[in-house]
Amino acid sequence: MGGFHPVMEVLSLRPESVVHLYFREDRHGESRMDGRRREIIRVARTRGIPVDFLPGPAIDGLFLRGRASSDLSGGPSKGGPSHQGVVARIEEIGTFPSLEDFLDASPGVLPSPLVAVDGVQDPRNLGALLRTCDGAGVAGVLIPKRRVAPLSQTVAKTSAGALFTLPLVRIGNLSGSLRLLKKEGYAVAALDLSGDPLPDGPLPGPLVLVVGAEEKGVTRPVLDLADWRFRLPMMGKVQSLNLSVAAGIFLYRQIPSGR
């Protein structure tokens, strides 16, 4: 992953995941040492993370190779590399390997609210959703192994570090996972343009919210499992909100007053 802000976020939130840091040299063979670079290098060396300086073409290639191997959204943007002269090599993102493992990690209590991702294949939308989930105090995010954007550096950058702070649960079939959660006592809510108006106060928990892709929404088999389907009132001419904004409005309604 690359860029000042994403690298500083992962150093602050999950430094143990950073394997190596690389900086771009200037044309004289020495890195430009502005304040942001100095701070990143200071933190890295304090934590014993190796730091190296590479020529521009080498760090561009390192960044793009990492992006090609971890991001299936179409490769680099038309503007070229956006690493800002700093690239971090990180280990694989830690996730719970199954829903059962996630629930077993909290014996005696059902973590709530949860968010389940249904078909969100745009990495920037997924990253923005994770950022919203972190801000709203979501207890875990269920991410299917198929039909969802990979957990790439694009997701990490857009999430502003939330990719490294949220409990992430890898699941196989989303419908099967929701059935399991319902047996455990969860209620399922889904955002749906044809649903009922969103209530003012929080819903009874434990609760899992299903968020679908912007174009297609929540899939029909998943909608059929929902206890509630809610829509947000649209007062203007556009028909819907960005999925992370819509999820944020719903999730913040679930926070008890006074918190």
C-alpha positions as CSV (number, residue, x, y, z in Angstrom):
1,M,0.0,0.0,0.0
2,G,1.2,3.5,-0.6
3,G,0.6,7.2,0.3
4,F,1.4,9.2,3.4
5,H,-2.0,9.0,5.1
6,P,-2.7,5.3,4.6
7,V,0.9,4.3,5.6
8,M,0.7,6.5,8.8
9,E,-2.7,5.0,9.6
10,V,-1.5,1.4,9.4
11,L,1.6,2.3,11.4
12,S,-0.6,3.8,14.1
13,L,-3.3,1.1,14.1
14,R,-1.6,-2.1,13.2
15,P,2.2,-1.6,13.1
16,E,2.9,-5.3,13.5
17,S,1.4,-5.9,10.0
18,V,4.1,-3.7,8.3
19,V,6.9,-5.8,7.0
20,H,9.0,-3.2,5.2
21,L,8.9,0.5,4.2
22,Y,10.2,2.0,1.0
23,F,10.8,5.7,0.1
24,R,11.5,7.3,-3.2
25,E,14.9,8.9,-3.6
26,D,15.3,12.3,-5.2
27,R,17.5,12.8,-8.3
28,H,20.6,13.3,-6.0
29,G,20.1,9.9,-4.5
30,E,18.7,11.1,-1.1
31,S,15.1,11.1,0.0
32,R,13.4,14.4,0.3
33,M,12.9,14.6,4.1
34,D,9.8,16.6,4.6
35,G,7.9,16.5,7.9
36,R,5.6,13.7,6.9
37,R,8.4,11.4,5.8
38,R,10.5,12.2,8.8
39,E,7.6,11.2,11.1
40,I,6.9,7.9,9.3
41,I,10.6,7.0,9.4
42,R,10.8,7.9,13.1
43,V,7.8,5.7,13.9
44,A,9.0,2.8,11.7
45,R,12.5,2.8,13.2
46,T,11.1,3.0,16.7
47,R,9.1,-0.1,16.0
48,G,12.0,-1.9,14.3
49,I,10.5,-1.8,10.8
50,P,13.2,-1.9,8.0
51,V,13.3,1.3,5.8
52,D,14.9,1.5,2.4
53,F,15.2,4.2,-0.3
54,L,14.7,3.4,-3.9
55,P,14.9,5.3,-7.2
56,G,11.6,6.5,-8.6
57,P,11.1,3.8,-11.3
58,A,11.8,1.1,-8.7
59,I,9.3,2.3,-6.2
60,D,6.7,2.8,-9.0
61,G,7.2,-0.8,-10.1
62,L,7.0,-2.0,-6.5
63,F,3.8,-0.2,-5.9
64,L,2.2,-1.3,-9.2
65,R,3.2,-4.9,-8.7
66,G,1.6,-4.9,-5.3
67,R,-1.5,-3.3,-6.7
68,A,-1.8,-5.8,-9.5
69,S,-1.5,-8.7,-7.2
70,S,-4.0,-7.5,-4.5
71,D,-6.5,-5.3,-6.3
72,L,-8.7,-6.8,-9.0
73,S,-10.5,-3.5,-9.7
74,G,-8.7,-2.7,-13.0
75,G,-5.2,-1.8,-12.1
76,P,-3.7,1.7,-11.5
77,S,-5.6,4.8,-12.1
78,K,-5.2,6.9,-15.3
79,G,-3.2,9.4,-13.3
80,G,-0.4,6.8,-12.7
81,P,1.1,5.7,-9.4
82,S,-0.4,7.5,-6.3
83,H,2.0,6.3,-3.6
84,Q,3.4,9.9,-2.9
85,G,6.9,8.4,-2.7
86,V,6.2,6.0,0.2
87,V,5.2,2.3,0.0
88,A,4.6,-0.1,2.8
89,R,4.7,-3.9,2.3
90,I,2.2,-5.4,4.7
91,E,1.3,-9.0,5.6
92,E,-2.1,-10.5,4.8
93,I,-5.0,-8.8,6.4
94,G,-6.1,-10.7,9.5
95,T,-9.7,-12.0,9.4
96,F,-11.8,-14.5,11.2
97,P,-11.8,-17.7,9.0
98,S,-15.5,-18.4,9.8
99,L,-18.6,-17.0,11.4
100,E,-18.5,-19.7,14.0
101,D,-14.9,-18.6,15.1
102,F,-16.1,-15.0,15.3
103,L,-19.0,-15.9,17.5
104,D,-16.9,-18.2,19.7
105,A,-14.5,-15.3,20.3
106,S,-17.3,-13.5,22.3
107,P,-18.8,-16.2,24.6
108,G,-21.9,-15.2,26.5
109,V,-22.5,-12.1,24.4
110,L,-23.7,-11.6,20.8
111,P,-21.7,-8.8,19.1
112,S,-24.0,-6.2,17.7
113,P,-24.5,-4.5,15.4
114,L,-22.9,-6.4,12.5
115,V,-22.8,-5.5,8.9
116,A,-23.0,-8.0,6.0
117,V,-21.6,-7.0,2.6
118,D,-23.7,-8.2,-0.4
119,G,-22.1,-7.9,-3.8
120,V,-20.1,-4.6,-3.2
121,Q,-17.4,-5.0,-5.9
122,D,-16.1,-1.5,-6.0
123,P,-13.1,-1.3,-3.7
124,R,-13.6,2.4,-3.0
125,N,-17.2,1.8,-1.9
126,L,-16.1,-1.1,0.3
127,G,-13.4,1.0,1.9
128,A,-15.8,3.9,2.5
129,L,-18.3,1.4,4.1
130,L,-15.6,0.0,6.4
131,R,-14.7,3.6,7.5
132,T,-18.4,4.2,8.3
133,C,-18.6,0.9,10.2
134,D,-15.6,1.8,12.3
135,G,-17.0,5.2,13.1
136,A,-20.4,3.9,14.1
137,G,-19.0,1.2,16.4
138,V,-19.9,-1.9,14.3
139,A,-18.9,-5.1,16.1
140,G,-18.0,-7.0,13.0
141,V,-18.2,-7.0,9.2
142,L,-19.2,-10.1,7.3
143,I,-17.4,-10.3,3.9
144,P,-18.2,-13.1,1.5
145,K,-15.3,-14.8,-0.3
146,R,-17.0,-14.2,-3.7
147,R,-18.7,-11.3,-5.4
148,V,-17.0,-8.7,-3.1
149,A,-14.0,-6.5,-3.8
150,P,-10.7,-8.0,-2.5
151,L,-9.2,-6.5,0.6
152,S,-6.6,-4.5,-1.4
153,Q,-4.6,-1.4,-0.9
154,T,-7.4,0.6,-2.5
155,V,-9.8,-0.6,0.2
156,A,-7.2,0.2,2.8
157,K,-6.6,3.7,1.6
158,T,-10.3,4.5,1.2
159,S,-11.1,3.1,4.6
160,A,-8.7,5.5,6.3
161,G,-7.3,2.6,8.3
162,A,-10.6,0.9,9.3
163,L,-9.5,-2.2,7.3
164,F,-7.0,-2.8,10.1
165,T,-9.3,-2.0,13.1
166,L,-12.6,-3.8,12.4
167,P,-13.2,-7.4,13.1
168,L,-13.6,-8.9,9.6
169,V,-15.3,-12.2,9.1
170,R,-14.8,-14.2,5.9
171,I,-17.9,-16.2,5.0
172,G,-18.9,-18.5,2.2
173,N,-22.6,-18.2,1.4
174,L,-24.2,-15.0,2.7
175,S,-27.7,-16.5,2.9
176,G,-26.5,-19.5,4.9
177,S,-24.5,-17.2,7.3
178,L,-27.6,-15.0,7.9
179,R,-29.7,-18.2,8.7
180,L,-27.1,-19.1,11.2
181,L,-27.2,-15.7,12.8
182,K,-31.0,-15.8,13.0
183,K,-30.8,-19.1,14.8
184,E,-28.4,-17.5,17.3
185,G,-31.0,-14.7,18.0
186,Y,-30.0,-12.0,15.5
187,A,-32.6,-9.9,13.5
188,V,-31.7,-9.0,10.0
189,A,-32.3,-5.6,8.4
190,A,-31.6,-4.7,4.8
191,L,-31.4,-1.4,3.0
192,D,-33.9,-1.5,0.1
193,L,-35.3,1.3,-2.1
194,S,-38.8,-0.3,-1.9
195,G,-38.7,-0.9,1.9
196,D,-40.5,0.8,4.8
197,P,-39.4,4.3,6.1
198,L,-36.5,4.2,8.5
199,P,-37.7,4.4,12.1
200,D,-36.4,7.2,14.3
201,G,-35.0,5.1,17.1
202,P,-32.8,2.0,17.4
203,L,-34.1,-1.4,16.6
204,P,-34.0,-4.3,19.1
205,G,-30.8,-6.2,19.0
206,P,-28.7,-8.2,18.3
207,L,-28.8,-6.9,14.8
208,V,-27.1,-7.4,11.4
209,L,-27.5,-4.9,8.6
210,V,-27.1,-6.1,5.0
211,V,-25.7,-3.5,2.6
212,G,-25.8,-4.2,-1.2
213,A,-24.1,-2.8,-4.2
214,E,-25.2,0.7,-5.4
215,E,-26.3,-0.5,-8.8
216,K,-28.1,-3.7,-7.8
217,G,-28.8,-3.4,-4.1
218,V,-29.3,-6.4,-1.8
219,T,-29.9,-9.6,-3.7
220,R,-33.4,-11.2,-3.7
221,P,-32.4,-14.4,-1.7
222,V,-30.9,-12.2,1.0
223,L,-33.9,-9.8,1.0
224,D,-36.2,-12.8,1.6
225,L,-34.3,-13.5,4.9
226,A,-34.6,-9.9,6.2
227,D,-36.9,-9.2,9.1
228,W,-37.0,-5.5,8.1
229,R,-36.4,-3.7,4.8
230,F,-35.8,0.0,5.2
231,R,-35.4,2.9,2.8
232,L,-34.2,6.4,3.4
233,P,-36.4,9.4,2.4
234,M,-35.0,11.1,-0.7
235,M,-36.2,14.7,-0.7
236,G,-34.4,15.8,-3.9
237,K,-34.3,14.4,-7.5
238,V,-31.7,11.7,-7.0
239,Q,-33.1,8.3,-6.1
240,S,-30.5,7.0,-3.7
241,L,-27.4,7.7,-1.6
242,N,-23.9,6.3,-1.7
243,L,-24.0,3.0,0.1
244,S,-21.6,4.1,2.9
245,V,-23.7,7.2,3.5
246,A,-26.9,5.2,3.6
247,A,-25.4,2.6,5.9
248,G,-24.0,5.4,8.2
249,I,-27.5,7.0,8.6
250,F,-28.9,3.6,9.6
251,L,-26.1,2.7,11.9
252,Y,-26.0,5.9,13.8
253,R,-29.8,5.5,14.4
254,Q,-28.8,2.3,16.3
255,I,-26.7,4.1,18.8
256,P,-28.7,4.7,22.0
257,S,-29.3,8.3,22.9
258,G,-26.8,9.8,25.4
259,R,-23.8,7.9,24.1
